[in-house]
Amino acid sequence: MDARGPEAPGGRALRDAAENLFQELQEHFQALTATLNLRMEEMGNRIEDLQKNVSDLMVQAGIENSIKQQMLKT
């Protein structure tokens, strides 16, 4: 017997069910965290690609040089 005294009927089953539920929730949380991290990494890569594409388009359009010239004038 432990310091808590005698266990109520069904107490062990309830505690086991709660522990199993907690373990299941923890596994789901870890899976969601992994998925979120992967999606954030993918989003970061897409943003970098977008920035490069915008920069390339600006160079093609001759906009980049005119923006730099305007910034130097001010």
Predicted model as a PDB file, atoms N, CA, C, CB and O in Angstrom, pLDDT in the B-factor column:
MODEL        1                                                                  
ATOM      1  N   MET A   1       0.848  -1.178   0.000  1.00 45.00           N  
ATOM      2  CA  MET A   1       0.000   0.000   0.000  1.00 45.00           C  
ATOM      3  C   MET A   1       0.897   1.245   0.000  1.00 45.00           C  
ATOM      4  CB  MET A   1      -0.966  -0.004   1.231  1.00 45.00           C  
ATOM      5  O   MET A   1       1.927   1.273   0.674  1.00 45.00           O  
ATOM      6  N   ASP A   2       0.505   2.255  -0.746  1.00 53.00           N  
ATOM      7  CA  ASP A   2       1.296   3.474  -0.785  1.00 53.00           C  
ATOM      8  C   ASP A   2       0.727   4.503   0.182  1.00 53.00           C  
ATOM      9  CB  ASP A   2       1.342   4.043  -2.208  1.00 53.00           C  
ATOM     10  O   ASP A   2      -0.243   4.224   0.886  1.00 53.00           O  
ATOM     11  N   ALA A   3       1.319   5.680   0.221  1.00 58.00           N  
ATOM     12  CA  ALA A   3       0.942   6.729   1.178  1.00 58.00           C  
ATOM     13  C   ALA A   3      -0.442   7.291   0.925  1.00 58.00           C  
ATOM     14  CB  ALA A   3       1.945   7.847   1.137  1.00 58.00           C  
ATOM     15  O   ALA A   3      -0.988   7.987   1.781  1.00 58.00           O  
ATOM     16  N   ARG A   4      -1.018   7.008  -0.224  1.00 62.00           N  
ATOM     17  CA  ARG A   4      -2.342   7.561  -0.540  1.00 62.00           C  
ATOM     18  C   ARG A   4      -3.466   6.757   0.102  1.00 62.00           C  
ATOM     19  CB  ARG A   4      -2.544   7.609  -2.050  1.00 62.00           C  
ATOM     20  O   ARG A   4      -4.613   7.206   0.106  1.00 62.00           O  
ATOM     21  N   GLY A   5      -3.177   5.622   0.623  1.00 60.00           N  
ATOM     22  CA  GLY A   5      -4.201   4.806   1.250  1.00 60.00           C  
ATOM     23  C   GLY A   5      -4.817   3.845   0.255  1.00 60.00           C  
ATOM     24  O   GLY A   5      -4.323   3.713  -0.865  1.00 60.00           O  
ATOM     25  N   PRO A   6      -5.879   3.177   0.643  1.00 67.00           N  
ATOM     26  CA  PRO A   6      -6.498   2.188  -0.248  1.00 67.00           C  
ATOM     27  C   PRO A   6      -7.074   2.854  -1.495  1.00 67.00           C  
ATOM     28  CB  PRO A   6      -7.603   1.418   0.491  1.00 67.00           C  
ATOM     29  O   PRO A   6      -7.567   3.982  -1.457  1.00 67.00           O  
ATOM     30  N   GLU A   7      -6.995   2.127  -2.582  1.00 69.00           N  
ATOM     31  CA  GLU A   7      -7.477   2.664  -3.862  1.00 69.00           C  
ATOM     32  C   GLU A   7      -8.968   2.392  -4.014  1.00 69.00           C  
ATOM     33  CB  GLU A   7      -6.694   2.047  -5.051  1.00 69.00           C  
ATOM     34  O   GLU A   7      -9.459   1.317  -3.671  1.00 69.00           O  
ATOM     35  N   ALA A   8      -9.677   3.389  -4.535  1.00 72.00           N  
ATOM     36  CA  ALA A   8     -11.115   3.231  -4.757  1.00 72.00           C  
ATOM     37  C   ALA A   8     -11.347   2.191  -5.843  1.00 72.00           C  
ATOM     38  CB  ALA A   8     -11.770   4.583  -5.146  1.00 72.00           C  
ATOM     39  O   ALA A   8     -10.498   2.003  -6.715  1.00 72.00           O  
ATOM     40  N   PRO A   9     -12.477   1.521  -5.799  1.00 72.00           N  
ATOM     41  CA  PRO A   9     -12.780   0.542  -6.847  1.00 72.00           C  
ATOM     42  C   PRO A   9     -12.758   1.207  -8.221  1.00 72.00           C  
ATOM     43  CB  PRO A   9     -14.154  -0.119  -6.595  1.00 72.00           C  
ATOM     44  O   PRO A   9     -13.361   2.263  -8.419  1.00 72.00           O  
ATOM     45  N   GLY A  10     -12.071   0.592  -9.149  1.00 79.00           N  
ATOM     46  CA  GLY A  10     -11.981   1.144 -10.499  1.00 79.00           C  
ATOM     47  C   GLY A  10     -10.952   2.245 -10.619  1.00 79.00           C  
ATOM     48  O   GLY A  10     -10.739   2.769 -11.712  1.00 79.00           O  
ATOM     49  N   GLY A  11     -10.307   2.611  -9.524  1.00 86.00           N  
ATOM     50  CA  GLY A  11      -9.319   3.682  -9.537  1.00 86.00           C  
ATOM     51  C   GLY A  11      -8.118   3.346 -10.397  1.00 86.00           C  
ATOM     52  O   GLY A  11      -7.602   4.196 -11.122  1.00 86.00           O  
ATOM     53  N   ARG A  12      -7.675   2.099 -10.312  1.00 91.00           N  
ATOM     54  CA  ARG A  12      -6.519   1.668 -11.106  1.00 91.00           C  
ATOM     55  C   ARG A  12      -6.851   1.730 -12.595  1.00 91.00           C  
ATOM     56  CB  ARG A  12      -6.086   0.233 -10.711  1.00 91.00           C  
ATOM     57  O   ARG A  12      -6.038   2.191 -13.396  1.00 91.00           O  
ATOM     58  N   ALA A  13      -8.034   1.271 -12.960  1.00 91.00           N  
ATOM     59  CA  ALA A  13      -8.444   1.286 -14.369  1.00 91.00           C  
ATOM     60  C   ALA A  13      -8.551   2.724 -14.881  1.00 91.00           C  
ATOM     61  CB  ALA A  13      -9.795   0.552 -14.549  1.00 91.00           C  
ATOM     62  O   ALA A  13      -8.166   3.023 -16.012  1.00 91.00           O  
ATOM     63  N   LEU A  14      -9.077   3.600 -14.037  1.00 93.00           N  
ATOM     64  CA  LEU A  14      -9.205   5.009 -14.429  1.00 93.00           C  
ATOM     65  C   LEU A  14      -7.834   5.645 -14.605  1.00 93.00           C  
ATOM     66  CB  LEU A  14     -10.020   5.792 -13.383  1.00 93.00           C  
ATOM     67  O   LEU A  14      -7.603   6.390 -15.556  1.00 93.00           O  
ATOM     68  N   ARG A  15      -6.918   5.342 -13.673  1.00 94.00           N  
ATOM     69  CA  ARG A  15      -5.574   5.896 -13.780  1.00 94.00           C  
ATOM     70  C   ARG A  15      -4.876   5.359 -15.028  1.00 94.00           C  
ATOM     71  CB  ARG A  15      -4.751   5.567 -12.522  1.00 94.00           C  
ATOM     72  O   ARG A  15      -4.206   6.118 -15.728  1.00 94.00           O  
ATOM     73  N   ASP A  16      -5.020   4.076 -15.317  1.00 94.00           N  
ATOM     74  CA  ASP A  16      -4.415   3.497 -16.520  1.00 94.00           C  
ATOM     75  C   ASP A  16      -4.986   4.128 -17.783  1.00 94.00           C  
ATOM     76  CB  ASP A  16      -4.632   1.982 -16.551  1.00 94.00           C  
ATOM     77  O   ASP A  16      -4.247   4.417 -18.724  1.00 94.00           O  
ATOM     78  N   ALA A  17      -6.299   4.341 -17.805  1.00 95.00           N  
ATOM     79  CA  ALA A  17      -6.928   4.971 -18.968  1.00 95.00           C  
ATOM     80  C   ALA A  17      -6.421   6.403 -19.150  1.00 95.00           C  
ATOM     81  CB  ALA A  17      -8.463   4.964 -18.820  1.00 95.00           C  
ATOM     82  O   ALA A  17      -6.182   6.845 -20.274  1.00 95.00           O  
ATOM     83  N   ALA A  18      -6.260   7.120 -18.044  1.00 96.00           N  
ATOM     84  CA  ALA A  18      -5.767   8.499 -18.116  1.00 96.00           C  
ATOM     85  C   ALA A  18      -4.320   8.513 -18.613  1.00 96.00           C  
ATOM     86  CB  ALA A  18      -5.870   9.194 -16.729  1.00 96.00           C  
ATOM     87  O   ALA A  18      -3.956   9.360 -19.429  1.00 96.00           O  
ATOM     88  N   GLU A  19      -3.499   7.587 -18.131  1.00 97.00           N  
ATOM     89  CA  GLU A  19      -2.112   7.516 -18.586  1.00 97.00           C  
ATOM     90  C   GLU A  19      -2.038   7.174 -20.073  1.00 97.00           C  
ATOM     91  CB  GLU A  19      -1.337   6.478 -17.768  1.00 97.00           C  
ATOM     92  O   GLU A  19      -1.230   7.747 -20.804  1.00 97.00           O  
ATOM     93  N   ASN A  20      -2.874   6.248 -20.516  1.00 97.00           N  
ATOM     94  CA  ASN A  20      -2.905   5.891 -21.938  1.00 97.00           C  
ATOM     95  C   ASN A  20      -3.349   7.074 -22.791  1.00 97.00           C  
ATOM     96  CB  ASN A  20      -3.840   4.696 -22.171  1.00 97.00           C  
ATOM     97  O   ASN A  20      -2.787   7.316 -23.859  1.00 97.00           O  
ATOM     98  N   LEU A  21      -4.336   7.797 -22.331  1.00 97.00           N  
ATOM     99  CA  LEU A  21      -4.819   8.963 -23.058  1.00 97.00           C  
ATOM    100  C   LEU A  21      -3.739  10.032 -23.130  1.00 97.00           C  
ATOM    101  CB  LEU A  21      -6.081   9.525 -22.399  1.00 97.00           C  
ATOM    102  O   LEU A  21      -3.538  10.646 -24.178  1.00 97.00           O  
ATOM    103  N   PHE A  22      -3.048  10.254 -22.025  1.00 98.00           N  
ATOM    104  CA  PHE A  22      -1.969  11.234 -22.008  1.00 98.00           C  
ATOM    105  C   PHE A  22      -0.868  10.838 -22.986  1.00 98.00           C  
ATOM    106  CB  PHE A  22      -1.396  11.378 -20.592  1.00 98.00           C  
ATOM    107  O   PHE A  22      -0.360  11.685 -23.721  1.00 98.00           O  
ATOM    108  N   GLN A  23      -0.496   9.561 -23.000  1.00 98.00           N  
ATOM    109  CA  GLN A  23       0.540   9.078 -23.912  1.00 98.00           C  
ATOM    110  C   GLN A  23       0.111   9.282 -25.361  1.00 98.00           C  
ATOM    111  CB  GLN A  23       0.845   7.590 -23.650  1.00 98.00           C  
ATOM    112  O   GLN A  23       0.905   9.705 -26.201  1.00 98.00           O  
ATOM    113  N   GLU A  24      -1.143   8.981 -25.642  1.00 98.00           N  
ATOM    114  CA  GLU A  24      -1.672   9.164 -27.004  1.00 98.00           C  
ATOM    115  C   GLU A  24      -1.661  10.636 -27.407  1.00 98.00           C  
ATOM    116  CB  GLU A  24      -3.104   8.606 -27.104  1.00 98.00           C  
ATOM    117  O   GLU A  24      -1.287  10.970 -28.530  1.00 98.00           O  
ATOM    118  N   LEU A  25      -2.065  11.502 -26.504  1.00 98.00           N  
ATOM    119  CA  LEU A  25      -2.049  12.940 -26.773  1.00 98.00           C  
ATOM    120  C   LEU A  25      -0.628  13.431 -27.017  1.00 98.00           C  
ATOM    121  CB  LEU A  25      -2.680  13.711 -25.608  1.00 98.00           C  
ATOM    122  O   LEU A  25      -0.399  14.255 -27.903  1.00 98.00           O  
ATOM    123  N   GLN A  26       0.320  12.935 -26.243  1.00 98.00           N  
ATOM    124  CA  GLN A  26       1.710  13.333 -26.408  1.00 98.00           C  
ATOM    125  C   GLN A  26       2.231  12.900 -27.782  1.00 98.00           C  
ATOM    126  CB  GLN A  26       2.580  12.730 -25.286  1.00 98.00           C  
ATOM    127  O   GLN A  26       2.939  13.663 -28.439  1.00 98.00           O  
ATOM    128  N   GLU A  27       1.893  11.701 -28.216  1.00 98.00           N  
ATOM    129  CA  GLU A  27       2.320  11.226 -29.534  1.00 98.00           C  
ATOM    130  C   GLU A  27       1.724  12.080 -30.645  1.00 98.00           C  
ATOM    131  CB  GLU A  27       1.922   9.762 -29.729  1.00 98.00           C  
ATOM    132  O   GLU A  27       2.412  12.429 -31.603  1.00 98.00           O  
ATOM    133  N   HIS A  28       0.442  12.415 -30.515  1.00 98.00           N  
ATOM    134  CA  HIS A  28      -0.204  13.270 -31.524  1.00 98.00           C  
ATOM    135  C   HIS A  28       0.434  14.661 -31.548  1.00 98.00           C  
ATOM    136  CB  HIS A  28      -1.722  13.387 -31.243  1.00 98.00           C  
ATOM    137  O   HIS A  28       0.651  15.232 -32.617  1.00 98.00           O  
ATOM    138  N   PHE A  29       0.727  15.193 -30.381  1.00 98.00           N  
ATOM    139  CA  PHE A  29       1.352  16.506 -30.299  1.00 98.00           C  
ATOM    140  C   PHE A  29       2.720  16.490 -30.969  1.00 98.00           C  
ATOM    141  CB  PHE A  29       1.480  16.950 -28.839  1.00 98.00           C  
ATOM    142  O   PHE A  29       3.064  17.421 -31.697  1.00 98.00           O  
ATOM    143  N   GLN A  30       3.498  15.445 -30.730  1.00 98.00           N  
ATOM    144  CA  GLN A  30       4.821  15.339 -31.353  1.00 98.00           C  
ATOM    145  C   GLN A  30       4.693  15.238 -32.874  1.00 98.00           C  
ATOM    146  CB  GLN A  30       5.585  14.115 -30.799  1.00 98.00           C  
ATOM    147  O   GLN A  30       5.486  15.834 -33.603  1.00 98.00           O  
ATOM    148  N   ALA A  31       3.708  14.493 -33.353  1.00 98.00           N  
ATOM    149  CA  ALA A  31       3.508  14.370 -34.794  1.00 98.00           C  
ATOM    150  C   ALA A  31       3.098  15.718 -35.399  1.00 98.00           C  
ATOM    151  CB  ALA A  31       2.440  13.296 -35.098  1.00 98.00           C  
ATOM    152  O   ALA A  31       3.573  16.095 -36.470  1.00 98.00           O  
ATOM    153  N   LEU A  32       2.216  16.435 -34.706  1.00 98.00           N  
ATOM    154  CA  LEU A  32       1.799  17.752 -35.194  1.00 98.00           C  
ATOM    155  C   LEU A  32       2.964  18.733 -35.197  1.00 98.00           C  
ATOM    156  CB  LEU A  32       0.655  18.302 -34.337  1.00 98.00           C  
ATOM    157  O   LEU A  32       3.091  19.544 -36.114  1.00 98.00           O  
ATOM    158  N   THR A  33       3.806  18.666 -34.186  1.00 98.00           N  
ATOM    159  CA  THR A  33       4.971  19.539 -34.116  1.00 98.00           C  
ATOM    160  C   THR A  33       5.920  19.266 -35.276  1.00 98.00           C  
ATOM    161  CB  THR A  33       5.699  19.358 -32.782  1.00 98.00           C  
ATOM    162  O   THR A  33       6.441  20.195 -35.893  1.00 98.00           O  
ATOM    163  N   ALA A  34       6.142  17.986 -35.568  1.00 98.00           N  
ATOM    164  CA  ALA A  34       7.018  17.631 -36.687  1.00 98.00           C  
ATOM    165  C   ALA A  34       6.439  18.127 -38.006  1.00 98.00           C  
ATOM    166  CB  ALA A  34       7.232  16.110 -36.743  1.00 98.00           C  
ATOM    167  O   ALA A  34       7.169  18.643 -38.852  1.00 98.00           O  
ATOM    168  N   THR A  35       5.133  17.973 -38.182  1.00 98.00           N  
ATOM    169  CA  THR A  35       4.479  18.435 -39.404  1.00 98.00           C  
ATOM    170  C   THR A  35       4.570  19.955 -39.525  1.00 98.00           C  
ATOM    171  CB  THR A  35       3.009  17.988 -39.427  1.00 98.00           C  
ATOM    172  O   THR A  35       4.841  20.481 -40.605  1.00 98.00           O  
ATOM    173  N   LEU A  36       4.349  20.645 -38.434  1.00 98.00           N  
ATOM    174  CA  LEU A  36       4.428  22.106 -38.436  1.00 98.00           C  
ATOM    175  C   LEU A  36       5.836  22.579 -38.779  1.00 98.00           C  
ATOM    176  CB  LEU A  36       4.003  22.666 -37.074  1.00 98.00           C  
ATOM    177  O   LEU A  36       6.005  23.509 -39.567  1.00 98.00           O  
ATOM    178  N   ASN A  37       6.838  21.949 -38.195  1.00 98.00           N  
ATOM    179  CA  ASN A  37       8.225  22.323 -38.495  1.00 98.00           C  
ATOM    180  C   ASN A  37       8.547  22.108 -39.967  1.00 98.00           C  
ATOM    181  CB  ASN A  37       9.197  21.519 -37.625  1.00 98.00           C  
ATOM    182  O   ASN A  37       9.211  22.939 -40.587  1.00 98.00           O  
ATOM    183  N   LEU A  38       8.084  21.006 -40.525  1.00 97.00           N  
ATOM    184  CA  LEU A  38       8.324  20.723 -41.939  1.00 97.00           C  
ATOM    185  C   LEU A  38       7.643  21.760 -42.828  1.00 97.00           C  
ATOM    186  CB  LEU A  38       7.827  19.316 -42.294  1.00 97.00           C  
ATOM    187  O   LEU A  38       8.238  22.248 -43.788  1.00 97.00           O  
ATOM    188  N   ARG A  39       6.397  22.092 -42.506  1.00 98.00           N  
ATOM    189  CA  ARG A  39       5.668  23.081 -43.300  1.00 98.00           C  
ATOM    190  C   ARG A  39       6.313  24.461 -43.206  1.00 98.00           C  
ATOM    191  CB  ARG A  39       4.212  23.155 -42.844  1.00 98.00           C  
ATOM    192  O   ARG A  39       6.363  25.194 -44.194  1.00 98.00           O  
ATOM    193  N   MET A  40       6.806  24.817 -42.021  1.00 97.00           N  
ATOM    194  CA  MET A  40       7.469  26.115 -41.869  1.00 97.00           C  
ATOM    195  C   MET A  40       8.758  26.154 -42.687  1.00 97.00           C  
ATOM    196  CB  MET A  40       7.772  26.400 -40.380  1.00 97.00           C  
ATOM    197  O   MET A  40       9.084  27.179 -43.287  1.00 97.00           O  
ATOM    198  N   GLU A  41       9.483  25.052 -42.712  1.00 97.00           N  
ATOM    199  CA  GLU A  41      10.699  24.993 -43.513  1.00 97.00           C  
ATOM    200  C   GLU A  41      10.362  25.124 -45.001  1.00 97.00           C  
ATOM    201  CB  GLU A  41      11.459  23.678 -43.245  1.00 97.00           C  
ATOM    202  O   GLU A  41      11.044  25.837 -45.737  1.00 97.00           O  
ATOM    203  N   GLU A  42       9.307  24.430 -45.434  1.00 97.00           N  
ATOM    204  CA  GLU A  42       8.878  24.525 -46.832  1.00 97.00           C  
ATOM    205  C   GLU A  42       8.467  25.957 -47.176  1.00 97.00           C  
ATOM    206  CB  GLU A  42       7.711  23.556 -47.104  1.00 97.00           C  
ATOM    207  O   GLU A  42       8.801  26.464 -48.247  1.00 97.00           O  
ATOM    208  N   MET A  43       7.742  26.604 -46.262  1.00 97.00           N  
ATOM    209  CA  MET A  43       7.306  27.969 -46.489  1.00 97.00           C  
ATOM    210  C   MET A  43       8.511  28.906 -46.594  1.00 97.00           C  
ATOM    211  CB  MET A  43       6.366  28.423 -45.365  1.00 97.00           C  
ATOM    212  O   MET A  43       8.535  29.804 -47.436  1.00 97.00           O  
ATOM    213  N   GLY A  44       9.506  28.692 -45.736  1.00 96.00           N  
ATOM    214  CA  GLY A  44      10.720  29.509 -45.794  1.00 96.00           C  
ATOM    215  C   GLY A  44      11.421  29.354 -47.131  1.00 96.00           C  
ATOM    216  O   GLY A  44      11.898  30.331 -47.708  1.00 96.00           O  
ATOM    217  N   ASN A  45      11.483  28.117 -47.624  1.00 96.00           N  
ATOM    218  CA  ASN A  45      12.105  27.885 -48.928  1.00 96.00           C  
ATOM    219  C   ASN A  45      11.328  28.571 -50.046  1.00 96.00           C  
ATOM    220  CB  ASN A  45      12.205  26.386 -49.207  1.00 96.00           C  
ATOM    221  O   ASN A  45      11.920  29.124 -50.972  1.00 96.00           O  
ATOM    222  N   ARG A  46      10.008  28.532 -49.955  1.00 96.00           N  
ATOM    223  CA  ARG A  46       9.174  29.185 -50.979  1.00 96.00           C  
ATOM    224  C   ARG A  46       9.353  30.696 -50.956  1.00 96.00           C  
ATOM    225  CB  ARG A  46       7.693  28.834 -50.770  1.00 96.00           C  
ATOM    226  O   ARG A  46       9.381  31.339 -52.005  1.00 96.00           O  
ATOM    227  N   ILE A  47       9.474  31.262 -49.761  1.00 96.00           N  
ATOM    228  CA  ILE A  47       9.686  32.707 -49.647  1.00 96.00           C  
ATOM    229  C   ILE A  47      11.027  33.090 -50.258  1.00 96.00           C  
ATOM    230  CB  ILE A  47       9.622  33.155 -48.169  1.00 96.00           C  
ATOM    231  O   ILE A  47      11.132  34.090 -50.969  1.00 96.00           O  
ATOM    232  N   GLU A  48      12.054  32.286 -49.977  1.00 95.00           N  
ATOM    233  CA  GLU A  48      13.365  32.570 -50.571  1.00 95.00           C  
ATOM    234  C   GLU A  48      13.305  32.492 -52.095  1.00 95.00           C  
ATOM    235  CB  GLU A  48      14.421  31.588 -50.034  1.00 95.00           C  
ATOM    236  O   GLU A  48      13.887  33.327 -52.787  1.00 95.00           O  
ATOM    237  N   ASP A  49      12.601  31.487 -52.614  1.00 95.00           N  
ATOM    238  CA  ASP A  49      12.445  31.363 -54.074  1.00 95.00           C  
ATOM    239  C   ASP A  49      11.698  32.567 -54.641  1.00 95.00           C  
ATOM    240  CB  ASP A  49      11.695  30.058 -54.433  1.00 95.00           C  
ATOM    241  O   ASP A  49      12.064  33.094 -55.691  1.00 95.00           O  
ATOM    242  N   LEU A  50      10.658  32.993 -53.946  1.00 95.00           N  
ATOM    243  CA  LEU A  50       9.879  34.146 -54.394  1.00 95.00           C  
ATOM    244  C   LEU A  50      10.741  35.410 -54.412  1.00 95.00           C  
ATOM    245  CB  LEU A  50       8.652  34.351 -53.485  1.00 95.00           C  
ATOM    246  O   LEU A  50      10.677  36.188 -55.364  1.00 95.00           O  
ATOM    247  N   GLN A  51      11.540  35.619 -53.373  1.00 93.00           N  
ATOM    248  CA  GLN A  51      12.411  36.782 -53.326  1.00 93.00           C  
ATOM    249  C   GLN A  51      13.397  36.769 -54.486  1.00 93.00           C  
ATOM    250  CB  GLN A  51      13.159  36.834 -51.996  1.00 93.00           C  
ATOM    251  O   GLN A  51      13.654  37.804 -55.102  1.00 93.00           O  
ATOM    252  N   LYS A  52      13.947  35.598 -54.783  1.00 93.00           N  
ATOM    253  CA  LYS A  52      14.886  35.493 -55.900  1.00 93.00           C  
ATOM    254  C   LYS A  52      14.183  35.786 -57.219  1.00 93.00           C  
ATOM    255  CB  LYS A  52      15.527  34.097 -55.938  1.00 93.00           C  
ATOM    256  O   LYS A  52      14.719  36.505 -58.062  1.00 93.00           O  
ATOM    257  N   ASN A  53      12.982  35.229 -57.402  1.00 93.00           N  
ATOM    258  CA  ASN A  53      12.243  35.470 -58.636  1.00 93.00           C  
ATOM    259  C   ASN A  53      11.887  36.943 -58.807  1.00 93.00           C  
ATOM    260  CB  ASN A  53      10.979  34.629 -58.661  1.00 93.00           C  
ATOM    261  O   ASN A  53      11.991  37.478 -59.911  1.00 93.00           O  
ATOM    262  N   VAL A  54      11.474  37.597 -57.740  1.00 91.00           N  
ATOM    263  CA  VAL A  54      11.142  39.021 -57.807  1.00 91.00           C  
ATOM    264  C   VAL A  54      12.389  39.822 -58.149  1.00 91.00           C  
ATOM    265  CB  VAL A  54      10.531  39.512 -56.468  1.00 91.00           C  
ATOM    266  O   VAL A  54      12.351  40.736 -58.974  1.00 91.00           O  
ATOM    267  N   SER A  55      13.484  39.471 -57.511  1.00 89.00           N  
ATOM    268  CA  SER A  55      14.737  40.166 -57.795  1.00 89.00           C  
ATOM    269  C   SER A  55      15.146  39.987 -59.256  1.00 89.00           C  
ATOM    270  CB  SER A  55      15.848  39.658 -56.869  1.00 89.00           C  
ATOM    271  O   SER A  55      15.555  40.947 -59.909  1.00 89.00           O  
ATOM    272  N   ASP A  56      15.038  38.773 -59.763  1.00 90.00           N  
ATOM    273  CA  ASP A  56      15.372  38.507 -61.170  1.00 90.00           C  
ATOM    274  C   ASP A  56      14.471  39.302 -62.111  1.00 90.00           C  
ATOM    275  CB  ASP A  56      15.251  37.003 -61.476  1.00 90.00           C  
ATOM    276  O   ASP A  56      14.937  39.855 -63.107  1.00 90.00           O  
ATOM    277  N   LEU A  57      13.184  39.358 -61.792  1.00 90.00           N  
ATOM    278  CA  LEU A  57      12.244  40.113 -62.629  1.00 90.00           C  
ATOM    279  C   LEU A  57      12.557  41.605 -62.602  1.00 90.00           C  
ATOM    280  CB  LEU A  57      10.801  39.873 -62.164  1.00 90.00           C  
ATOM    281  O   LEU A  57      12.459  42.288 -63.621  1.00 90.00           O  
ATOM    282  N   MET A  58      12.932  42.101 -61.428  1.00 86.00           N  
ATOM    283  CA  MET A  58      13.266  43.522 -61.323  1.00 86.00           C  
ATOM    284  C   MET A  58      14.495  43.847 -62.159  1.00 86.00           C  
ATOM    285  CB  MET A  58      13.503  43.915 -59.858  1.00 86.00           C  
ATOM    286  O   MET A  58      14.554  44.897 -62.799  1.00 86.00           O  
ATOM    287  N   VAL A  59      15.478  42.949 -62.155  1.00 87.00           N  
ATOM    288  CA  VAL A  59      16.669  43.156 -62.965  1.00 87.00           C  
ATOM    289  C   VAL A  59      16.292  43.143 -64.442  1.00 87.00           C  
ATOM    290  CB  VAL A  59      17.735  42.078 -62.662  1.00 87.00           C  
ATOM    291  O   VAL A  59      16.751  43.986 -65.213  1.00 87.00           O  
ATOM    292  N   GLN A  60      15.460  42.187 -64.832  1.00 87.00           N  
ATOM    293  CA  GLN A  60      15.032  42.099 -66.231  1.00 87.00           C  
ATOM    294  C   GLN A  60      14.286  43.350 -66.667  1.00 87.00           C  
ATOM    295  CB  GLN A  60      14.150  40.873 -66.439  1.00 87.00           C  
ATOM    296  O   GLN A  60      14.422  43.800 -67.805  1.00 87.00           O  
ATOM    297  N   ALA A  61      13.503  43.904 -65.763  1.00 86.00           N  
ATOM    298  CA  ALA A  61      12.706  45.078 -66.101  1.00 86.00           C  
ATOM    299  C   ALA A  61      13.508  46.370 -65.947  1.00 86.00           C  
ATOM    300  CB  ALA A  61      11.459  45.132 -65.227  1.00 86.00           C  
ATOM    301  O   ALA A  61      13.018  47.441 -66.304  1.00 86.00           O  
ATOM    302  N   GLY A  62      14.701  46.289 -65.436  1.00 85.00           N  
ATOM    303  CA  GLY A  62      15.515  47.478 -65.240  1.00 85.00           C  
ATOM    304  C   GLY A  62      15.052  48.313 -64.069  1.00 85.00           C  
ATOM    305  O   GLY A  62      15.430  49.478 -63.949  1.00 85.00           O  
ATOM    306  N   ILE A  63      14.255  47.746 -63.221  1.00 79.00           N  
ATOM    307  CA  ILE A  63      13.706  48.498 -62.086  1.00 79.00           C  
ATOM    308  C   ILE A  63      14.730  48.625 -60.975  1.00 79.00           C  
ATOM    309  CB  ILE A  63      12.438  47.823 -61.553  1.00 79.00           C  
ATOM    310  O   ILE A  63      14.802  49.660 -60.312  1.00 79.00           O  
ATOM    311  N   GLU A  64      15.510  47.600 -60.769  1.00 66.00           N  
ATOM    312  CA  GLU A  64      16.447  47.588 -59.653  1.00 66.00           C  
ATOM    313  C   GLU A  64      17.410  48.766 -59.711  1.00 66.00           C  
ATOM    314  CB  GLU A  64      17.224  46.288 -59.638  1.00 66.00           C  
ATOM    315  O   GLU A  64      17.656  49.411 -58.692  1.00 66.00           O  
ATOM    316  N   ASN A  65      17.956  49.053 -60.883  1.00 64.00           N  
ATOM    317  CA  ASN A  65      18.907  50.159 -61.008  1.00 64.00           C  
ATOM    318  C   ASN A  65      18.239  51.499 -60.753  1.00 64.00           C  
ATOM    319  CB  ASN A  65      19.548  50.154 -62.391  1.00 64.00           C  
ATOM    320  O   ASN A  65      18.828  52.379 -60.126  1.00 64.00           O  
ATOM    321  N   SER A  66      17.010  51.661 -61.237  1.00 64.00           N  
ATOM    322  CA  SER A  66      16.336  52.945 -61.029  1.00 64.00           C  
ATOM    323  C   SER A  66      15.996  53.156 -59.554  1.00 64.00           C  
ATOM    324  CB  SER A  66      15.060  53.023 -61.879  1.00 64.00           C  
ATOM    325  O   SER A  66      16.021  54.289 -59.072  1.00 64.00           O  
ATOM    326  N   ILE A  67      15.684  52.092 -58.843  1.00 66.00           N  
ATOM    327  CA  ILE A  67      15.409  52.221 -57.407  1.00 66.00           C  
ATOM    328  C   ILE A  67      16.689  52.604 -56.665  1.00 66.00           C  
ATOM    329  CB  ILE A  67      14.825  50.897 -56.835  1.00 66.00           C  
ATOM    330  O   ILE A  67      16.664  53.458 -55.779  1.00 66.00           O  
ATOM    331  N   LYS A  68      17.809  51.971 -57.028  1.00 65.00           N  
ATOM    332  CA  LYS A  68      19.076  52.303 -56.373  1.00 65.00           C  
ATOM    333  C   LYS A  68      19.453  53.757 -56.660  1.00 65.00           C  
ATOM    334  CB  LYS A  68      20.201  51.350 -56.847  1.00 65.00           C  
ATOM    335  O   LYS A  68      19.947  54.457 -55.777  1.00 65.00           O  
ATOM    336  N   GLN A  69      19.220  54.210 -57.893  1.00 67.00           N  
ATOM    337  CA  GLN A  69      19.544  55.595 -58.245  1.00 67.00           C  
ATOM    338  C   GLN A  69      18.682  56.560 -57.450  1.00 67.00           C  
ATOM    339  CB  GLN A  69      19.355  55.833 -59.753  1.00 67.00           C  
ATOM    340  O   GLN A  69      19.174  57.584 -56.976  1.00 67.00           O  
ATOM    341  N   GLN A  70      17.398  56.245 -57.297  1.00 68.00           N  
ATOM    342  CA  GLN A  70      16.503  57.118 -56.523  1.00 68.00           C  
ATOM    343  C   GLN A  70      16.944  57.177 -55.072  1.00 68.00           C  
ATOM    344  CB  GLN A  70      15.046  56.626 -56.612  1.00 68.00           C  
ATOM    345  O   GLN A  70      16.874  58.233 -54.442  1.00 68.00           O  
ATOM    346  N   MET A  71      17.396  56.054 -54.540  1.00 69.00           N  
ATOM    347  CA  MET A  71      17.825  56.021 -53.139  1.00 69.00           C  
ATOM    348  C   MET A  71      19.107  56.855 -52.975  1.00 69.00           C  
ATOM    349  CB  MET A  71      18.059  54.547 -52.666  1.00 69.00           C  
ATOM    350  O   MET A  71      19.296  57.487 -51.936  1.00 69.00           O  
ATOM    351  N   LEU A  72      19.977  56.863 -53.974  1.00 72.00           N  
ATOM    352  CA  LEU A  72      21.199  57.650 -53.877  1.00 72.00           C  
ATOM    353  C   LEU A  72      20.926  59.136 -53.947  1.00 72.00           C  
ATOM    354  CB  LEU A  72      22.158  57.259 -54.967  1.00 72.00           C  
ATOM    355  O   LEU A  72      21.664  59.926 -53.359  1.00 72.00           O  
ATOM    356  N   LYS A  73      19.873  59.536 -54.660  1.00 70.00           N  
ATOM    357  CA  LYS A  73      19.522  60.948 -54.816  1.00 70.00           C  
ATOM    358  C   LYS A  73      18.978  61.527 -53.528  1.00 70.00           C  
ATOM    359  CB  LYS A  73      18.505  61.123 -55.929  1.00 70.00           C  
ATOM    360  O   LYS A  73      19.105  62.729 -53.295  1.00 70.00           O  
ATOM    361  N   THR A  74      18.372  60.700 -52.679  1.00 63.00           N  
ATOM    362  CA  THR A  74      17.765  61.225 -51.455  1.00 63.00           C  
ATOM    363  C   THR A  74      18.702  61.229 -50.298  1.00 63.00           C  
ATOM    364  CB  THR A  74      16.561  60.444 -51.098  1.00 63.00           C  
ATOM    365  O   THR A  74      18.328  61.644 -49.201  1.00 63.00           O  
TER     366      THR A  74                                                      
ENDMDL                                                                          
END                                                                             
